[in-house]
Amino acid sequence: MRVIAPEEVYKLGECLEKLAEHHNEVSVNFKGAFPKKPVSESLAIFEEAVRSGKSRIAVIEDGGRMVGFCKTDLIGIDGHIDILIVLKEYRGSGYGKLLMDWAVDDLKQRGAGRIEIRVVDGNDAVSFYEKYGFKTVSQILRADL
């Protein structure tokens, strides 16, 4: 596992595409709504956020292929685990735990007073995050117009 430089962010495209597919499979109310914006646009936003220091991204690689990553953001004392993805064929290998441990440590070291992670309704990853002490504090209701 390693933290990537801004110019490497483009390598995350496959993981973002697979994340959108996963969200479309598990989402209770918004199947087919992902990705919310083109992957290339998300990658450009990620690159700028990493370049500015707002975000950090750690990756897991297998033979040069990005098979998982975690993006953390820090805004004031608010830490955000923006994305944590491990490709389906690599789940159960401990990579999610490695990335989550990194994210929590990264945000603590950068001065976060609390950490938030948003999860698509229907995603069974909630139980994984609860093992780290995360609790549901709200539900977001949305209507697409």
The 8 nearest C-alpha neighbors of each residue, nearest first, counted from 0:
[[1, 59, 58, 57, 60, 2, 97, 98],
 [0, 2, 57, 58, 3, 59, 56, 60],
 [3, 1, 57, 56, 58, 4, 55, 0],
 [2, 4, 56, 57, 7, 1, 5, 58],
 [3, 5, 7, 6, 2, 8, 49, 50],
 [6, 4, 46, 7, 50, 49, 8, 3],
 [5, 7, 4, 8, 46, 9, 3, 50],
 [8, 6, 5, 9, 4, 10, 3, 11],
 [7, 9, 10, 5, 6, 11, 46, 42],
 [8, 10, 11, 7, 42, 12, 6, 43],
 [11, 9, 8, 12, 7, 65, 13, 64],
 [12, 10, 9, 14, 13, 8, 15, 65],
 [13, 11, 15, 14, 10, 9, 16, 38],
 [12, 14, 16, 15, 11, 17, 10, 65],
 [13, 15, 17, 16, 11, 12, 18, 67],
 [16, 14, 18, 12, 17, 13, 19, 11],
 [15, 17, 13, 19, 18, 14, 12, 20],
 [18, 16, 20, 14, 19, 15, 21, 13],
 [19, 17, 15, 21, 20, 16, 14, 22],
 [18, 20, 33, 22, 34, 16, 17, 21],
 [21, 19, 17, 23, 18, 22, 24, 16],
 [22, 20, 18, 24, 23, 19, 17, 25],
 [23, 21, 19, 25, 24, 26, 20, 18],
 [22, 24, 30, 20, 31, 21, 26, 25],
 [25, 23, 21, 22, 26, 20, 30, 31],
 [26, 24, 121, 22, 122, 23, 27, 21],
 [27, 25, 121, 30, 22, 29, 120, 28],
 [26, 28, 121, 120, 29, 25, 30, 119],
 [29, 27, 26, 30, 120, 121, 25, 32],
 [30, 28, 32, 26, 31, 27, 23, 33],
 [29, 31, 23, 26, 32, 28, 24, 27],
 [30, 32, 23, 33, 29, 24, 34, 22],
 [33, 31, 29, 30, 34, 35, 23, 22],
 [34, 32, 35, 19, 31, 23, 22, 20],
 [33, 35, 19, 36, 32, 37, 38, 16],
 [34, 36, 33, 32, 37, 19, 38, 41],
 [37, 35, 34, 38, 40, 41, 33, 39],
 [36, 38, 40, 39, 41, 34, 35, 42],
 [37, 39, 41, 40, 42, 36, 12, 15],
 [40, 38, 42, 37, 41, 43, 12, 9],
 [39, 41, 43, 37, 38, 42, 44, 36],
 [42, 40, 38, 44, 43, 39, 45, 37],
 [41, 43, 45, 39, 44, 40, 9, 46],
 [44, 42, 46, 40, 45, 41, 39, 47],
 [43, 45, 41, 47, 42, 46, 48, 40],
 [46, 44, 42, 48, 43, 47, 49, 41],
 [47, 45, 5, 43, 49, 44, 48, 8],
 [46, 48, 50, 44, 49, 45, 51, 43],
 [49, 47, 45, 51, 54, 53, 50, 46],
 [50, 48, 54, 52, 46, 51, 47, 55],
 [49, 51, 47, 48, 5, 52, 46, 4],
 [52, 50, 48, 49, 53, 47, 54, 46],
 [51, 53, 49, 54, 50, 48, 55, 47],
 [54, 52, 48, 51, 72, 73, 49, 55],
 [55, 53, 72, 49, 48, 71, 52, 70],
 [54, 56, 71, 49, 70, 72, 57, 2],
 [55, 57, 70, 2, 69, 3, 71, 58],
 [58, 56, 2, 1, 69, 68, 3, 0],
 [59, 57, 68, 0, 1, 67, 2, 60],
 [58, 60, 0, 67, 66, 65, 68, 61],
 [61, 59, 65, 64, 66, 63, 62, 58],
 [60, 62, 64, 63, 66, 65, 59, 67],
 [61, 63, 64, 60, 65, 66, 59, 0],
 [62, 64, 61, 60, 65, 66, 59, 10],
 [65, 63, 61, 60, 62, 66, 10, 59],
 [64, 66, 60, 67, 59, 11, 63, 61],
 [67, 65, 86, 60, 59, 85, 64, 61],
 [68, 66, 85, 59, 84, 65, 58, 86],
 [67, 69, 58, 57, 84, 83, 59, 85],
 [68, 70, 83, 82, 57, 56, 98, 84],
 [71, 69, 56, 82, 81, 55, 80, 83],
 [70, 72, 80, 55, 54, 79, 81, 102],
 [73, 71, 54, 79, 53, 78, 80, 74],
 [72, 74, 78, 53, 77, 75, 79, 54],
 [73, 75, 77, 76, 78, 72, 53, 79],
 [74, 76, 77, 73, 111, 78, 110, 112],
 [77, 75, 111, 112, 74, 110, 78, 73],
 [78, 76, 74, 111, 75, 113, 73, 114],
 [77, 79, 114, 73, 111, 72, 106, 113],
 [80, 78, 115, 72, 114, 81, 71, 116],
 [79, 81, 71, 116, 82, 70, 115, 72],
 [80, 82, 70, 79, 71, 116, 72, 83],
 [83, 81, 70, 69, 80, 84, 71, 68],
 [82, 84, 69, 68, 70, 85, 81, 80],
 [85, 83, 67, 68, 82, 86, 69, 18],
 [84, 86, 67, 66, 90, 87, 95, 89],
 [85, 87, 66, 89, 88, 67, 84, 90],
 [88, 86, 90, 89, 85, 17, 91, 84],
 [87, 89, 86, 90, 85, 91, 66, 92],
 [90, 88, 87, 86, 92, 85, 91, 66],
 [91, 89, 87, 92, 88, 85, 86, 94],
 [90, 92, 93, 89, 94, 95, 88, 87],
 [91, 93, 90, 94, 89, 95, 96, 88],
 [94, 92, 96, 95, 91, 97, 90, 89],
 [93, 95, 97, 96, 92, 98, 85, 90],
 [96, 94, 98, 97, 93, 99, 85, 90],
 [95, 97, 99, 93, 94, 98, 100, 101],
 [98, 96, 94, 100, 95, 99, 101, 93],
 [97, 99, 101, 95, 96, 100, 69, 102],
 [98, 100, 102, 96, 101, 97, 95, 103],
 [101, 99, 97, 103, 102, 98, 96, 104],
 [100, 102, 98, 104, 99, 103, 105, 97],
 [103, 101, 99, 105, 104, 100, 106, 98],
 [102, 104, 106, 100, 105, 101, 107, 99],
 [105, 103, 107, 101, 102, 106, 108, 100],
 [106, 104, 102, 108, 103, 107, 101, 109],
 [105, 107, 109, 103, 111, 108, 104, 78],
 [108, 106, 104, 111, 110, 109, 105, 103],
 [109, 107, 105, 110, 106, 104, 111, 103],
 [108, 110, 106, 107, 111, 105, 73, 104],
 [111, 109, 107, 108, 76, 112, 106, 75],
 [112, 110, 76, 107, 78, 106, 113, 77],
 [111, 113, 76, 77, 110, 114, 78, 107],
 [114, 112, 111, 77, 78, 115, 76, 107],
 [113, 115, 78, 79, 77, 116, 111, 112],
 [116, 114, 79, 78, 80, 117, 113, 77],
 [115, 117, 80, 79, 81, 118, 114, 82],
 [118, 116, 115, 119, 81, 80, 79, 82],
 [117, 119, 120, 116, 122, 125, 124, 121],
 [118, 120, 122, 121, 26, 22, 117, 25],
 [119, 121, 26, 122, 27, 118, 28, 25],
 [120, 122, 26, 25, 27, 119, 123, 118],
 [123, 121, 124, 119, 120, 25, 125, 118],
 [122, 124, 125, 121, 126, 127, 25, 120],
 [125, 123, 127, 122, 126, 128, 118, 129],
 [124, 126, 128, 123, 127, 129, 122, 118],
 [125, 127, 129, 124, 128, 123, 130, 133],
 [128, 126, 124, 125, 130, 129, 131, 123],
 [129, 127, 125, 130, 131, 126, 133, 124],
 [128, 130, 133, 126, 132, 131, 127, 134],
 [131, 129, 128, 127, 132, 126, 133, 125],
 [132, 130, 129, 128, 133, 127, 99, 100],
 [131, 133, 129, 130, 134, 128, 127, 126],
 [134, 132, 129, 128, 131, 135, 130, 115],
 [135, 133, 136, 129, 132, 128, 125, 131],
 [134, 136, 137, 133, 138, 129, 125, 117],
 [137, 135, 134, 138, 133, 115, 139, 117],
 [138, 136, 135, 139, 134, 140, 117, 115],
 [137, 139, 140, 136, 135, 120, 117, 141],
 [138, 140, 141, 137, 120, 117, 119, 136],
 [139, 141, 138, 142, 137, 28, 143, 120],
 [142, 140, 139, 143, 144, 28, 29, 138],
 [141, 143, 144, 140, 29, 28, 139, 32],
 [142, 144, 141, 29, 32, 140, 28, 35],
 [143, 142, 141, 32, 29, 140, 35, 28]]
